[in-house]
């Protein structure tokens, strides 16, 4: 398990992921529960992507952004869940150093991209409600693609910084990670040197991708709320407030645990609590996003019924 270089320091070549339980019976129950959660997330988000691609009426900025959100959700939940499901049933729970590096980078890149992308979704709703007549002019396809590409570029670049600084730390044992995947803080706690620098860098990145986006989202929804108050119809106001409240709920469920995990100092690291908290922004938001943002939408429902009717006629 250890590689001994010429220096007087040993280096870890692989990590052992403890997961949630060492009891085989508990692991089988967890396997079924997490498999259902994973399949529901993939099917829900996959359905949204398929419907948006198939129905030309959904080729608008809002649904373009929702399609990207679903792709992000499918991406980062797939980065962690399949491996966790295998480890729940397998005796060997190891992951190579390179595999850990790759998982940390891809998961971080997709999660950071989603952090920033929530701002784009909030901006889309702000323009749609506050400037409905200029909606397609302000959010042209060029602007939409630039916003999407910019968020992906920022996410992958910032994740590269975080992953590089974390994985270049010396890990000289033990190699047991008390987590179900290679998340930065859980791996970093095993480093055999001071991690103050990477903690500071993580804090700066967290301010950029959590505090700043969250402030912009809240500002957008304040302007949206002011615009909603001007709606004369009570039913219209209630519907708009219900939509905004559900969107903000998902945002909070994603940002709150992510903020706790990445902005707290390494000294307050609590593996059992951190594993449970990570599930919220890793698994449950990927499951909730399609329900809150899309499946409650009448256009998505209409597109689904249209596809079903077409399939029935073809059959």
N, C-alpha and C positions, 0 to 999 in steps of 0.2 A: 504493500500500500504506500510505502514511502520511497521517495527518490532521494538519495543522499548525494548532494553535489560536493564539490571540493571544499566549500566553506563549512564552518562549524554549525551549520543550520540545516535541518531537514525540511523538505517541502512536500506538501500533500499532493498526490497525483489523482486522488478521487475523494469524493465526499459521500457520506452515508446520510440519507434523508430519513429522519425518524417517522415522519408523518403524524397521524393522530393517535394511533393505538398500536400496541404490540400483541393484543389479543386477537387470535384468528377469527373468532365469532363476531367480535365488534367490527373487524375489518371487512368481513363479508357484508354486514349490514350497511356499513359506510359505503362500500363499493356500489351496492344497489342504489342507495340514495344519491350519491354523487354522479353515477351513470345517468340516472333519470334527469338530474339537474343539467348535466352536460348536454345530453341529447335534446332536452327542451330548449336550451339556449341556442344550440346549433340549428334546430328545426325552426324556431321562431325567427331568428335573425336571417336564416337562409330563405325562409318564405318571403320576408320583406324584400330582400335583394332580388329574388326571382320576380315578384310581382311588379316592382319598380322597373325592372328591365323589360318585362313583357308588355306592360300597359303604357302606351304613348302619352296618355293623359297625366301620367305621374312623372313625366320628364320636365320637372320644374325645379328651381333651386332648392326648395325645402326637401323634396324627396331625394334629390341628388345628395344632400347632406345626410339625410336619414339612411340612405344606402351605405354611405361611407361609415357612419356610426355602427351599423350592423356588421360591416366587414371588420371594423376594429374589434368589436365585441367577440366575434367568432375567432379572430386571430389571437387575442391575448388569453382567452379562456382555453384555446387549443394548445397554447404554449405550456400550460401547467397541468390541466386536468387529465389528459391521456396517460401521462407519466405517473401521476398520482394514483390513477385507477390500477395501473399495472403493479405499482408498489404495494397496493392494498392486498393483492393476492399473491405476490411473489415473495420468496424468502430473501432474495437479494434486493436491497434498496439503495444500491450505490449509483452514483452519477460521476462521470469523469470530470476532471478539472475543466477541460475544453467544453464539455457538454453543459456544465454549470455556468461557464462564462457565456455561452451562446444563449442559454435559457434566460439568464439575468438580463442580457442585452436586448433580446427580442421582446420579452415581457415588459421591460422598462420602456422601450421605444414605443410600443403600442399603447401602454398605459399613459405615458407622458403626452403622446399625441392626442389621446382622448381627453385628457385634462384640458388641453388647449382648445380642442375641437368643440367642447361644450360652449365656449365663448362664441364660436361661429354660429352654432345653433341658436343661441340667445340673440345674436345680432340679426339672424334671419327672421326671427319672430318679431324683433323690434322694428325692422324695416317693413314687414308685412302688415303690422298693426298700426304703426304710426305714419307710414307713407305707402298706403296700399296702391295708390295710382301710379307710383314710381317704382314699385317693387321689382319688376323685371328689368327696369332700366338701371337701377342701382346695383342689383345683383344679376348682372349679365353673366353669360357662361364663362367669359374670360375671367371675371372677378371671382366666380365660384371656384374655378379650377385653381386660381392663384391662392385663394384662401385655403383650399384643401391641401395643395402641394406645400404651402408654407407651414401648416400645422404638422404635416408628416416630416418635413425636413427638420423642424425644431425638435420634435419628439425623438427622432433617431440620433440627432447630433447630441442632445443633452444626455440621452441614455448612454451614448458612447463614452462621454466624460465620466459619468457615474460608474459604469461598469469597469472602465479602464483603471480608475483610481482604486476601486474596491478589489479587483482581482490581481492587481500588482502588489498588494500587501503580502508580506510573508505569512504563510500558513504552515506552522510547524507542528501541528497537532494539539488537541485531538481533531479528527476530521468528521465528527458527528454534528450534523446540522439539525437542530430541533425545529424542523419545518417540513412542509410537504412539497416545497420547491425552493430553488435557489433565489431567494429574495435578498436584496442587498444587505439590509441591517442584520439579518440572521446569519449570513455568511461572514460579514465583517466582524461579528462578535467573537469569531474564532481566531482573528489575526493576533500574531504574537508581537505586536508593536503598537504604539500609540496611534489611535485612529482619529485624532482631533481634526486633522486637515480634511479628511474625507467627510466627516460629520459637518464641518463648516461648508464645504462645497455642496453637500446634500441640502443643507439649510438654504443656501442661496438659490439652488435650483428649485426647491420647494416653494420659495417665495415667488419665483418667476412663474412657475407652472400651476401653483395652487392659489396663493393669496391674490396675486394680480388678476388671474382669470376670474376668480370668485367675486372680486370687487367689480369687475366689468360686467359679469352676469347679473349681479344684484342691481347695478346701475341701469342695465337694460330693462330689467323687469320692473324697476321703479317707474321708468318712462312708459313702459307698457301698461302698468297699473293706472297711471294718470290718464292715458289714452282710453282705457276701458271705462273709467268713471264718466267719460263723455258720451258713452253709448246710452241711448235713451231706453232701449229695451232691457227690462230686468232679466229676462231669460238669456239675452245675449251677454249681459254682464256676468251672470252666474256661470255660463258655459266657458267664457274666456278666463274667469278666475279659477275655475276648476282645472282647466288645461294648464295654466301657469303654475298652480299649486302642485300638480302632479309632476311637472317638469322640474320644479325646484326641489321636490322630494328626492327624485333620482339624482340630481346634482349633489345634494347634501349627502346621500348615501354613498356616493362615490368619493367626494372630496374629504369628508370627515375622517373616515378610516385611513385614507392615504396620507392625510396630513399628520395623523397620529403616528403612523409607522415611520415616516421619513423625516419628520421635523423634531422628534424627541431625541435626546442625547443617548449615546450608546450605554451609559450607566444605568438607564431606566429600562433596558431591554428585558422583556418578559416573554419567553418563547411561547408558552401555552396561550397567553392572551393575544399575542401578536398573530398566531396562526388563525385564531377564530376571527379576529378583526380583518385579516387579509381576505377571508372568504367573502366579505361584504362587497369590496370593490373589485374582486377577481371574478366571483361566480354570480352573486345575486344581482348586481347591477347589469351584467350581461343578460340575465334572465328578465329583469324588469324593463330594460330599455325598449325592447320591441313592443311590450304591452303598453307602456305609458306613452311612448312617442308615436307609435304607428298603428298597432292592432286595434286601438280604440278609435282610430280615424275612419270616417265614413268613406273616404276615397280609397283607402286600403281595403276596407271591407267590400266596396263595390268592385274593385279589381279582382279580389279573391273570388267573389260570386261569378264574375264574368269568366274567369279561368275555369271554374268548376263547371259552369254551363257549357262552355266550349268543349271541355273534356267529355262531358256527358253526351253531347251531340256527336262528337267524333267516335265515341265508343258505340 
